[in-house]
């Protein structure tokens, strides 16, 4: 699977000739100025929760690409009212897209929408496909629910590492142990002052734990 990082928690995964785009927050992100929205491709857009730093460009990209927005019931319903196609789901469920299966799993965080309306419960995603499986935690604290994901045999996982609003590096290492995954891509770091991290130190802490942390440059791609 080829993964492209667009900054903060936004990334694209190419699977079976299709592209899944996660949590698009690009145009308001000062670190992602090199990314041009009109060059981004997506067949499906997946949203973990309603905060603006995860849905800022969701409607624009859905209109641009024709990709439906897949999210928890409340978030998908709110987005759908803006004239784009949305597919609501809830925890434990999710669609079979043909080239992959999407499952919405628990996260410990909050979720409200930009206008202050209720955003339901936040979540993460487990993606299973013939090309491999991966887990995207979304914004979350460390939770024992992650142990349930270990049986999925993940090729890699995307975990938040910035701390303050989510897991920090130490908790992300524990999360990697709980899900049984050695190959981790970091997310939700550096964008705002409270979540800036020391890259070298974070990578070394993962290495000392027998794990590999990938902190991709914005716009960079990596094959897992």
C-alpha positions as CSV (number, residue, x, y, z in Angstrom):
1,X,0.0,0.0,0.0
2,X,1.2,3.5,-0.9
3,X,0.6,6.1,1.8
4,X,0.9,9.9,1.2
5,X,0.9,12.3,4.1
6,X,-0.8,15.7,3.8
7,X,0.0,17.0,7.3
8,X,-1.6,16.8,10.7
9,X,-3.8,13.7,10.6
10,X,-4.6,13.8,6.8
11,X,-3.2,11.0,4.6
12,X,-4.2,9.0,1.6
13,X,-3.9,5.2,1.2
14,X,-3.9,3.7,-2.3
15,X,-5.4,0.2,-2.2
16,X,-6.4,-1.9,-5.3
17,X,-6.2,1.1,-7.6
18,X,-8.5,3.2,-5.3
19,X,-7.7,6.0,-2.9
20,X,-8.9,6.4,0.6
21,X,-8.4,9.9,2.0
22,X,-8.6,10.4,5.8
23,X,-9.4,13.5,7.9
24,X,-8.7,16.3,5.3
25,X,-7.3,19.4,7.1
26,X,-5.1,21.1,4.5
27,X,-6.0,24.6,3.5
28,X,-6.1,25.9,7.2
29,X,-2.8,24.1,8.1
30,X,0.1,26.5,7.8
31,X,2.5,23.6,7.5
32,X,0.7,22.2,4.4
33,X,1.1,25.3,2.1
34,X,2.9,23.1,-0.5
35,X,-0.2,20.9,-0.9
36,X,-2.6,22.0,-3.6
37,X,-6.2,20.9,-2.9
38,X,-7.1,20.5,-6.6
39,X,-4.3,17.9,-7.0
40,X,-5.7,15.6,-4.4
41,X,-7.5,12.4,-5.5
42,X,-10.0,10.4,-3.5
43,X,-12.5,7.7,-4.1
44,X,-13.8,7.7,-0.5
45,X,-13.1,10.2,2.3
46,X,-13.1,8.8,5.8
47,X,-13.7,11.1,8.8
48,X,-12.9,10.1,12.4
49,X,-14.8,12.9,14.2
50,X,-16.2,16.3,13.8
51,X,-13.4,18.7,14.9
52,X,-12.4,21.3,12.3
53,X,-8.8,20.0,12.2
54,X,-10.2,16.8,10.7
55,X,-13.0,17.9,8.4
56,X,-12.0,21.4,7.2
57,X,-11.6,20.4,3.5
58,X,-14.0,17.4,3.6
59,X,-16.9,19.1,1.7
60,X,-14.7,20.8,-0.8
61,X,-12.8,17.6,-1.6
62,X,-16.0,15.6,-1.8
63,X,-17.4,18.1,-4.4
64,X,-14.1,18.1,-6.3
65,X,-13.6,14.3,-6.5
66,X,-17.2,13.0,-6.2
67,X,-16.0,10.9,-3.2
68,X,-18.6,10.1,-0.6
69,X,-17.8,11.0,3.0
70,X,-17.8,8.0,5.4
71,X,-18.2,9.0,9.1
72,X,-20.0,8.4,12.3
73,X,-23.8,9.0,12.0
74,X,-23.9,12.5,13.4
75,X,-20.9,13.8,11.4
76,X,-22.0,12.1,8.2
77,X,-25.6,13.5,8.6
78,X,-24.2,17.1,9.2
79,X,-21.9,16.9,6.2
80,X,-24.7,15.4,4.0
81,X,-26.8,18.5,4.7
82,X,-24.2,20.5,2.8
83,X,-25.1,18.9,-0.4
84,X,-22.5,16.1,-0.6
85,X,-22.9,12.3,-0.6
86,X,-22.3,10.9,2.9
87,X,-22.4,7.3,4.3
88,X,-23.2,7.2,8.0
89,X,-21.9,4.4,10.2
90,X,-21.4,3.6,13.8
91,X,-19.0,1.7,16.1
92,X,-18.4,-1.9,15.1
93,X,-19.9,-1.4,11.6
94,X,-18.8,0.0,8.3
95,X,-19.1,-0.6,4.6
96,X,-17.5,-3.2,2.3
97,X,-16.1,-1.1,-0.5
98,X,-15.2,-4.1,-2.7
99,X,-11.4,-3.4,-2.7
100,X,-11.4,-3.1,1.1
101,X,-13.5,-3.4,4.2
102,X,-13.9,-0.4,6.6
103,X,-14.7,-0.9,10.3
104,X,-15.3,2.0,12.7
105,X,-13.8,1.3,16.1
106,X,-13.6,3.1,19.4
107,X,-11.6,6.2,20.3
108,X,-11.5,8.2,23.5
109,X,-11.8,11.8,22.6
110,X,-14.5,14.4,22.0
111,X,-16.5,15.3,18.9
112,X,-18.3,18.5,18.0
113,X,-18.9,20.1,14.7
114,X,-17.7,23.5,13.6
115,X,-21.0,25.2,14.3
116,X,-21.1,23.7,17.8
117,X,-23.6,21.0,17.1
118,X,-23.3,17.5,18.5
119,X,-20.7,15.3,16.7
120,X,-21.5,12.0,18.2
121,X,-18.7,9.7,19.4
122,X,-15.3,9.8,17.9
123,X,-13.7,6.7,16.4
124,X,-10.9,5.2,14.4
125,X,-10.8,2.9,11.4
126,X,-9.5,-0.6,10.7
127,X,-9.0,-1.2,7.0
128,X,-8.7,-4.8,5.7
129,X,-7.9,-5.7,2.2
130,X,-6.1,-8.2,0.0
131,X,-3.1,-5.9,-0.1
132,X,-2.8,-5.7,3.7
133,X,-4.5,-4.3,6.8
134,X,-4.0,-1.2,8.8
135,X,-5.4,0.7,11.7
136,X,-5.9,4.5,12.0
137,X,-6.5,5.5,15.6
138,X,-7.9,8.9,15.0
139,X,-7.6,11.3,17.9
140,X,-7.6,9.1,21.0
141,X,-6.2,8.4,24.4
142,X,-4.7,5.0,25.1
143,X,-7.5,2.5,25.6
144,X,-7.6,-1.3,26.2
145,X,-10.0,-1.5,23.3
146,X,-6.9,-1.5,21.1
147,X,-6.1,-5.0,22.3
148,X,-9.1,-6.2,20.3
149,X,-7.3,-5.0,17.1
150,X,-4.3,-7.2,17.5
151,X,-5.9,-10.2,15.8
152,X,-6.2,-8.2,12.6
153,X,-2.5,-8.7,11.7
154,X,-1.7,-5.2,10.7
155,X,0.9,-4.2,8.1
156,X,1.1,-0.8,9.8
157,X,-0.8,1.6,12.0
158,X,-1.3,5.4,12.0
159,X,-1.2,6.6,15.6
160,X,-1.4,10.1,17.1
161,X,1.8,11.0,18.9
162,X,1.6,14.7,19.7
163,X,0.2,14.5,23.2
164,X,-1.8,17.3,24.9
165,X,-5.1,16.5,23.0
166,X,-4.3,12.8,22.3
167,X,-1.8,10.1,23.1
168,X,1.8,11.2,23.3
169,X,4.9,9.2,22.1
170,X,5.0,7.0,25.2
171,X,1.4,6.1,25.0
172,X,1.6,5.5,21.3
173,X,4.4,3.0,21.9
174,X,2.1,1.2,24.4
175,X,-0.7,1.3,21.8
176,X,1.7,-0.3,19.2
177,X,2.3,-3.1,21.7
178,X,-1.4,-3.6,22.3
179,X,-2.3,-3.8,18.6
180,X,0.7,-6.0,17.9
181,X,2.2,-3.7,15.2
182,X,5.9,-2.7,14.8
183,X,5.5,-0.3,11.9
184,X,3.9,3.0,12.9
185,X,3.2,6.2,11.1
186,X,2.8,9.2,13.3
187,X,-0.1,11.7,13.1
188,X,-1.5,14.7,14.9
189,X,1.8,16.3,15.8
190,X,3.7,19.7,15.1
191,X,0.7,21.5,13.7
192,X,0.1,23.6,16.8
193,X,2.5,24.6,19.6
194,X,1.1,22.3,22.2
195,X,1.7,19.2,20.0
196,X,5.1,19.9,18.7
197,X,7.5,17.0,19.2
198,X,11.2,16.2,19.1
199,X,11.4,14.0,16.0
200,X,14.7,12.4,16.7
201,X,13.8,11.6,20.3
202,X,10.4,10.1,19.3
203,X,12.0,7.9,16.7
204,X,14.6,6.7,19.2
205,X,12.0,5.9,21.8
206,X,10.2,3.7,19.3
207,X,13.4,2.1,18.2
208,X,14.3,1.3,21.8
209,X,10.9,-0.4,22.1
210,X,11.6,-2.5,19.1
211,X,9.2,-0.4,16.9
212,X,9.7,1.8,13.9
213,X,8.2,5.3,13.8
214,X,7.7,7.0,10.4
215,X,7.3,10.8,10.6
216,X,6.7,11.6,7.0
217,X,7.3,15.0,5.5
218,X,4.2,16.7,4.3
219,X,3.6,15.6,0.7
220,X,5.9,12.6,1.0
221,X,4.8,9.0,0.3
222,X,5.8,5.6,1.7
223,X,5.0,2.0,0.8
224,X,4.0,-0.2,3.6
